[in-house]
Amino acid sequence: MKLTERKATEQQLSEIADMMIHPIGFVNLDFNDVRLAIKDRKGVIYQAVNDTDEDNQTFLKAFFSEMQKTDIVSKYDRVLLQLGFPEDKPLMMDDMHSVNQFFQDLAPTEIRWGIYSKPAGEPASVDLLCTKPL
């Protein structure tokens, strides 16, 4: 798993958050979700790509395990989560258990999430944008 982290200004958050909106998704983040998450706020962006051949559940567990170790999410009160999975390895209900388990232990004020499908053969990815007031 390749994981990157970037601290960001409101403008950078806006640019990244806009890329998290996919017009064809199963559960979509919308512009209102993005506006609420970034207005007058600072934050951090985590992006993870499944650059191995591990299954979705293993990938998600590794990502959320890393987030728990750093305890970064609990420092923010708004979270946008975008999950992208290839058509040939779709997200299953068991995979969603990893997502639910992670957020069950946290209490940010707002959690918004979306799931979208990527073309077959592309790696699964997770984008996590966490913000708090300036």
Phi and psi in degrees as GROMACS dihedral restraints (atoms count N, CA, C in turn):
[ dihedral_restraints ]
;  ai    aj    ak    al  type     phi  dphi    fc
    3     4     5     6     1   -99.4    20    10
    4     5     6     7     1   122.8    20    10
    6     7     8     9     1  -122.5    20    10
    7     8     9    10     1   128.5    20    10
    9    10    11    12     1  -122.8    20    10
   10    11    12    13     1   150.4    20    10
   12    13    14    15     1  -131.3    20    10
   13    14    15    16     1   137.8    20    10
   15    16    17    18     1  -139.8    20    10
   16    17    18    19     1   129.1    20    10
   18    19    20    21     1   -79.5    20    10
   19    20    21    22     1   148.2    20    10
   21    22    23    24     1  -145.0    20    10
   22    23    24    25     1   148.7    20    10
   24    25    26    27     1   -82.0    20    10
   25    26    27    28     1   172.8    20    10
   27    28    29    30     1   -58.5    20    10
   28    29    30    31     1   -41.2    20    10
   30    31    32    33     1   -63.5    20    10
   31    32    33    34     1   -45.5    20    10
   33    34    35    36     1   -64.3    20    10
   34    35    36    37     1   -40.5    20    10
   36    37    38    39     1   -59.2    20    10
   37    38    39    40     1   -42.5    20    10
   39    40    41    42     1   -60.5    20    10
   40    41    42    43     1   -45.8    20    10
   42    43    44    45     1   -63.2    20    10
   43    44    45    46     1   -43.8    20    10
   45    46    47    48     1   -68.7    20    10
   46    47    48    49     1   -44.7    20    10
   48    49    50    51     1   -62.4    20    10
   49    50    51    52     1   -37.4    20    10
   51    52    53    54     1   -60.7    20    10
   52    53    54    55     1   -33.3    20    10
   54    55    56    57     1   -72.5    20    10
   55    56    57    58     1   -16.9    20    10
   57    58    59    60     1   -80.4    20    10
   58    59    60    61     1    -9.0    20    10
   60    61    62    63     1   -90.3    20    10
   61    62    63    64     1   119.6    20    10
   63    64    65    66     1  -116.6    20    10
   64    65    66    67     1   123.7    20    10
   66    67    68    69     1   -63.5    20    10
   67    68    69    70     1   -28.1    20    10
   69    70    71    72     1  -115.4    20    10
   70    71    72    73     1    96.1    20    10
   72    73    74    75     1  -137.0    20    10
   73    74    75    76     1   164.8    20    10
   75    76    77    78     1   -79.3    20    10
   76    77    78    79     1   -42.1    20    10
   78    79    80    81     1  -131.9    20    10
   79    80    81    82     1   117.7    20    10
   81    82    83    84     1  -101.4    20    10
   82    83    84    85     1   141.3    20    10
   84    85    86    87     1   -81.0    20    10
   85    86    87    88     1   143.9    20    10
   87    88    89    90     1  -121.1    20    10
   88    89    90    91     1   177.6    20    10
   90    91    92    93     1   -61.9    20    10
   91    92    93    94     1   -33.0    20    10
   93    94    95    96     1   -66.2    20    10
   94    95    96    97     1   -40.7    20    10
   96    97    98    99     1   -58.5    20    10
   97    98    99   100     1   -45.3    20    10
   99   100   101   102     1   -65.2    20    10
  100   101   102   103     1   -46.2    20    10
  102   103   104   105     1   -58.7    20    10
  103   104   105   106     1   -45.6    20    10
  105   106   107   108     1   -63.5    20    10
  106   107   108   109     1   -35.4    20    10
  108   109   110   111     1   -74.5    20    10
  109   110   111   112     1   -27.1    20    10
  111   112   113   114     1  -114.8    20    10
  112   113   114   115     1   -16.3    20    10
  114   115   116   117     1   -61.8    20    10
  115   116   117   118     1   122.3    20    10
  117   118   119   120     1    54.2    20    10
  118   119   120   121     1    43.9    20    10
  120   121   122   123     1  -135.5    20    10
  121   122   123   124     1   162.0    20    10
  123   124   125   126     1  -121.8    20    10
  124   125   126   127     1   163.1    20    10
  126   127   128   129     1  -172.0    20    10
  127   128   129   130     1  -164.2    20    10
  129   130   131   132     1  -139.8    20    10
  130   131   132   133     1   147.3    20    10
  132   133   134   135     1  -121.5    20    10
  133   134   135   136     1   129.0    20    10
  135   136   137   138     1  -114.7    20    10
  136   137   138   139     1   133.8    20    10
  138   139   140   141     1  -129.6    20    10
  139   140   141   142     1   130.9    20    10
  141   142   143   144     1  -126.8    20    10
  142   143   144   145     1   138.4    20    10
  144   145   146   147     1  -124.4    20    10
  145   146   147   148     1   134.0    20    10
  147   148   149   150     1   -79.7    20    10
  148   149   150   151     1    86.9    20    10
  150   151   152   153     1   -90.4    20    10
  151   152   153   154     1    15.1    20    10
  153   154   155   156     1  -118.0    20    10
  154   155   156   157     1  -174.8    20    10
  156   157   158   159     1  -101.4    20    10
  157   158   159   160     1    21.2    20    10
  159   160   161   162     1   -71.2    20    10
  160   161   162   163     1   156.2    20    10
  162   163   164   165     1   -72.5    20    10
  163   164   165   166     1   166.9    20    10
  165   166   167   168     1   -58.0    20    10
  166   167   168   169     1   -44.3    20    10
  168   169   170   171     1   -64.0    20    10
  169   170   171   172     1   -41.7    20    10
  171   172   173   174     1   -63.6    20    10
  172   173   174   175     1   -42.8    20    10
  174   175   176   177     1   -60.7    20    10
  175   176   177   178     1   -48.4    20    10
  177   178   179   180     1   -64.0    20    10
  178   179   180   181     1   -42.4    20    10
  180   181   182   183     1   -61.9    20    10
  181   182   183   184     1   -40.7    20    10
  183   184   185   186     1   -64.2    20    10
  184   185   186   187     1   -42.5    20    10
  186   187   188   189     1   -63.3    20    10
  187   188   189   190     1   -50.2    20    10
  189   190   191   192     1   -69.5    20    10
  190   191   192   193     1   -30.2    20    10
  192   193   194   195     1   -62.9    20    10
  193   194   195   196     1   -42.2    20    10
  195   196   197   198     1   -64.2    20    10
  196   197   198   199     1   -40.2    20    10
  198   199   200   201     1   -65.0    20    10
  199   200   201   202     1   -38.4    20    10
  201   202   203   204     1   -67.2    20    10
  202   203   204   205     1   -39.1    20    10
  204   205   206   207     1   -61.5    20    10
  205   206   207   208     1   -41.8    20    10
  207   208   209   210     1   -81.9    20    10
  208   209   210   211     1   -18.3    20    10
  210   211   212   213     1    54.9    20    10
  211   212   213   214     1    28.7    20    10
  213   214   215   216     1   -71.9    20    10
  214   215   216   217     1   -39.5    20    10
  216   217   218   219     1   -62.8    20    10
  217   218   219   220     1   -36.2    20    10
  219   220   221   222     1   -67.7    20    10
  220   221   222   223     1   -13.2    20    10
  222   223   224   225     1   -84.3    20    10
  223   224   225   226     1    -5.6    20    10
  225   226   227   228     1  -120.0    20    10
  226   227   228   229     1   154.9    20    10
  228   229   230   231     1  -107.8    20    10
  229   230   231   232     1    -6.3    20    10
  231   232   233   234     1  -132.9    20    10
  232   233   234   235     1   136.1    20    10
  234   235   236   237     1  -134.8    20    10
  235   236   237   238     1   130.2    20    10
  237   238   239   240     1  -110.3    20    10
  238   239   240   241     1   131.0    20    10
  240   241   242   243     1  -125.9    20    10
  241   242   243   244     1   127.6    20    10
  243   244   245   246     1  -125.7    20    10
  244   245   246   247     1   122.9    20    10
  246   247   248   249     1  -109.0    20    10
  247   248   249   250     1   126.3    20    10
  249   250   251   252     1  -120.5    20    10
  250   251   252   253     1   125.4    20    10
  252   253   254   255     1  -129.9    20    10
  253   254   255   256     1   140.0    20    10
  255   256   257   258     1   -69.3    20    10
  256   257   258   259     1   152.3    20    10
  258   259   260   261     1   -58.5    20    10
  259   260   261   262     1   -30.7    20    10
  261   262   263   264     1   -84.1    20    10
  262   263   264   265     1    -6.6    20    10
  264   265   266   267     1  -138.9    20    10
  265   266   267   268     1    67.4    20    10
  267   268   269   270     1   -68.3    20    10
  268   269   270   271     1   159.3    20    10
  270   271   272   273     1   -71.1    20    10
  271   272   273   274     1   131.3    20    10
  273   274   275   276     1  -109.2    20    10
  274   275   276   277     1   166.1    20    10
  276   277   278   279     1   -59.2    20    10
  277   278   279   280     1   -38.7    20    10
  279   280   281   282     1   -60.8    20    10
  280   281   282   283     1   -35.0    20    10
  282   283   284   285     1   -65.9    20    10
  283   284   285   286     1   -38.6    20    10
  285   286   287   288     1   -63.9    20    10
  286   287   288   289     1   -23.6    20    10
  288   289   290   291     1   -59.4    20    10
  289   290   291   292     1   -38.9    20    10
  291   292   293   294     1   -61.1    20    10
  292   293   294   295     1   -41.0    20    10
  294   295   296   297     1   -65.6    20    10
  295   296   297   298     1   -49.5    20    10
  297   298   299   300     1   -61.1    20    10
  298   299   300   301     1   -41.1    20    10
  300   301   302   303     1   -62.9    20    10
  301   302   303   304     1   -40.6    20    10
  303   304   305   306     1   -63.3    20    10
  304   305   306   307     1   -49.2    20    10
  306   307   308   309     1   -77.2    20    10
  307   308   309   310     1   -16.7    20    10
  309   310   311   312     1   -62.6    20    10
  310   311   312   313     1   -34.3    20    10
  312   313   314   315     1   -86.5    20    10
  313   314   315   316     1    -5.5    20    10
  315   316   317   318     1  -111.1    20    10
  316   317   318   319     1   161.1    20    10
  318   319   320   321     1  -137.5    20    10
  319   320   321   322     1    51.2    20    10
  321   322   323   324     1   -66.4    20    10
  322   323   324   325     1   154.0    20    10
  324   325   326   327     1   -58.0    20    10
  325   326   327   328     1   -45.7    20    10
  327   328   329   330     1  -132.5    20    10
  328   329   330   331     1   132.8    20    10
  330   331   332   333     1  -126.0    20    10
  331   332   333   334     1   121.9    20    10
  333   334   335   336     1  -121.5    20    10
  334   335   336   337     1   139.3    20    10
  336   337   338   339     1  -143.5    20    10
  337   338   339   340     1   160.6    20    10
  339   340   341   342     1  -145.4    20    10
  340   341   342   343     1   155.2    20    10
  342   343   344   345     1  -131.6    20    10
  343   344   345   346     1   133.1    20    10
  345   346   347   348     1  -137.9    20    10
  346   347   348   349     1   162.5    20    10
  348   349   350   351     1  -100.8    20    10
  349   350   351   352     1   139.2    20    10
  351   352   353   354     1  -109.5    20    10
  352   353   354   355     1   161.8    20    10
  354   355   356   357     1   -60.0    20    10
  355   356   357   358     1   149.0    20    10
  357   358   359   360     1   -54.6    20    10
  358   359   360   361     1   140.5    20    10
  360   361   362   363     1    93.0    20    10
  361   362   363   364     1   -18.6    20    10
  363   364   365   366     1   -77.4    20    10
  364   365   366   367     1   152.5    20    10
  366   367   368   369     1   -75.3    20    10
  367   368   369   370     1   150.2    20    10
  369   370   371   372     1   -65.7    20    10
  370   371   372   373     1   152.0    20    10
  372   373   374   375     1  -147.5    20    10
  373   374   375   376     1   156.7    20    10
  375   376   377   378     1  -131.8    20    10
  376   377   378   379     1   131.1    20    10
  378   379   380   381     1  -116.9    20    10
  379   380   381   382     1   127.8    20    10
  381   382   383   384     1  -128.9    20    10
  382   383   384   385     1   119.1    20    10
  384   385   386   387     1  -116.7    20    10
  385   386   387   388     1   121.0    20    10
  387   388   389   390     1  -118.3    20    10
  388   389   390   391     1   132.6    20    10
  390   391   392   393     1  -135.4    20    10
  391   392   393   394     1   160.5    20    10
  393   394   395   396     1  -147.8    20    10
  394   395   396   397     1   163.2    20    10
  396   397   398   399     1   -58.5    20    10
  397   398   399   400     1   150.2    20    10
